[in-house]
Amino acid sequence: MSQSAQAVAGHYKKRALGDAILAALKAAGKDIERLTPDDLAPVDEFHSGGRNATVRLAQLAGITGSERVLDVGCGIGGPSRYLASTFGCRVTGLDLTQEFVALAGMLAQRTRLADKVTYRQGNALAMPFADASFDLVWSQNAAMNIADRDRLYGEMRRVLAPAGRLAFQDVAAGPGGDPHYPTPWANDKGISFLATPQSTRAALERIGFRVLAWHDSTQEALEQQLARAKALEGGSLPPLGLHILIGEAYPAVTKNMLRNLQEQRIRLLNAVLERV
Ligand SMILES: C[S@@+](CC[C@H](N)C(=O)[O-])C[C@H]1O[C@@H](n2cnc3c(N)ncnc32)[C@H](O)[C@@H]1O
C-alpha cells in the first residue's frame, strides 16, 4: 500500500470497532443474532445525511434491482446492504481499510445478506476488477480522501459496462476557504482533497461521463448537522451512532462540520452520470 493510502486507512481504522458496534446494538435493545439493515442504519451509513441520503441517491440513480453494483469506498457497508435488501441487486464493496472490509463481511452475515453482498480490500485508484464488470458504480463520501480524481474517475469508467451509470455523493470545496479540521474524513489537510463542484464536473466529463442529474444538497446537510450539534449539546447521544466510528474526536468533528457548512467551506453534491 502506498504511504498516502496507509495514512487514509490509518485514519479510519479503530480498535475493536466490531465489538463496540455489537455492544451498542445490544444496549439499543437489538437482537445481535438477527439484525436487519434498518437496525444498523444509525451506525453503518458513514456519510452526510445517513440512510436518507442513501435512499435519495438510489432514487436519483433509478435502481431497478438487476444491476451489478460496485460501491467504491464502501466503509462498513451500510449502503451496500440497503441496496441489496431493498432492490435485490448484487453489490460488491471495495474499501482501502481492511478493518472496515472485515466488519462489513461480519455485518452481512448477521443480516443474512452474505449471498448478495461481498467486500474486497483495495484501492479505488487501481481496482481489482475486470473492465466493464459492473452496471452501476456507487460511491458516497469517499473521493474527499483521493487526490488523483482523473485516475479515480478513469477507474470508475473502466469497470463500468457501456452505458453503465455512476451515482455518487461527495463533499466538495466551497468558496469559504479551507475546512476546519478534524472532519469525519481527515484530522488535518494531509489526507483531505476536496474539489469544487465545477472542477468535479469538468473532470468527469473529460474522462467520459455524461451528467444525468446534478444536485447540490448542502441545505439538507446543514439541517442534519444542526440536529446533530443540538443532540451533542443536550448530551443526548443515542447508544448507536456515528460517534462509534469517529471516536473521541466526535464532538470536535460535529462542531466543525456545522461551521464548515455554515461558512460555505464545504458543499454536498449528489450526481448521477452515464458512461459515454
Ligand atoms: C467516510 S467513509 C464512507 C464509507 C461509506 N461510503 C459510507 O457512506 O458508509 C470513506 C471511506 O472511503 C474509503 N476510502 C478512502 N480512500 C479510498 C481509496 N483510495 N480506495 C478505496 N477506499 C477508500 C475509506 O477507507 C472509508 O471507508
The ligand as an SDF file (V2000), in Angstrom:
LIG
                    3D

 27 29  0  0  0  0  0  0  0  0999 V2000
  -16.4530    8.4870    5.1790 C   0  0  0  0  0  0  0  0  0  0  0  0
  -16.1980    6.8150    4.7700 S   0  0  0  0  0  0  0  0  0  0  0  0
  -17.6530    6.4350    3.8150 C   0  0  0  0  0  0  0  0  0  0  0  0
  -17.9890    4.9650    3.8400 C   0  0  0  0  0  0  0  0  0  0  0  0
  -19.2220    4.5440    3.0530 C   0  0  0  0  0  0  0  0  0  0  0  0
  -19.1650    5.0010    1.6730 N   0  0  0  0  0  0  0  0  0  0  0  0
  -20.4870    5.0430    3.6870 C   0  0  0  0  0  0  0  0  0  0  0  0
  -21.0360    6.0060    3.1550 O   0  0  0  0  0  0  0  0  0  0  0  0
  -20.9230    4.4880    4.7130 O   0  0  0  0  0  0  0  0  0  0  0  0
  -14.9460    6.9140    3.4930 C   0  0  0  0  0  0  0  0  0  0  0  0
  -14.4180    5.5460    3.0890 C   0  0  0  0  0  0  0  0  0  0  0  0
  -13.6410    5.6850    1.8940 O   0  0  0  0  0  0  0  0  0  0  0  0
  -12.5730    4.7590    1.9800 C   0  0  0  0  0  0  0  0  0  0  0  0
  -11.5180    5.1870    1.0360 N   0  0  0  0  0  0  0  0  0  0  0  0
  -10.8130    6.3480    1.0560 C   0  0  0  0  0  0  0  0  0  0  0  0
   -9.9140    6.3710    0.0540 N   0  0  0  0  0  0  0  0  0  0  0  0
  -10.0530    5.2000   -0.6310 C   0  0  0  0  0  0  0  0  0  0  0  0
   -9.4010    4.6250   -1.7460 C   0  0  0  0  0  0  0  0  0  0  0  0
   -8.4100    5.2570   -2.3960 N   0  0  0  0  0  0  0  0  0  0  0  0
   -9.8070    3.4070   -2.1780 N   0  0  0  0  0  0  0  0  0  0  0  0
  -10.7980    2.7350   -1.5240 C   0  0  0  0  0  0  0  0  0  0  0  0
  -11.4420    3.2380   -0.4430 N   0  0  0  0  0  0  0  0  0  0  0  0
  -11.0840    4.4370    0.0090 C   0  0  0  0  0  0  0  0  0  0  0  0
  -12.1620    4.7980    3.4370 C   0  0  0  0  0  0  0  0  0  0  0  0
  -11.4070    3.6630    3.8040 O   0  0  0  0  0  0  0  0  0  0  0  0
  -13.5220    4.8830    4.1250 C   0  0  0  0  0  0  0  0  0  0  0  0
  -14.0310    3.6180    4.4280 O   0  0  0  0  0  0  0  0  0  0  0  0
  1  2  1  0
  2  3  1  0
  2 10  1  0
  3  4  1  0
  4  5  1  0
  5  6  1  0
  5  7  1  0
  7  8  2  0
  7  9  1  0
 10 11  1  0
 11 12  1  0
 11 26  1  0
 12 13  1  0
 13 14  1  0
 13 24  1  0
 14 15  1  0
 14 23  1  0
 15 16  2  0
 16 17  1  0
 17 18  1  0
 17 23  2  0
 18 19  1  0
 18 20  2  0
 20 21  1  0
 21 22  2  0
 22 23  1  0
 24 25  1  0
 24 26  1  0
 26 27  1  0
M  CHG  2   2   1   9  -1
M  END
$$$$
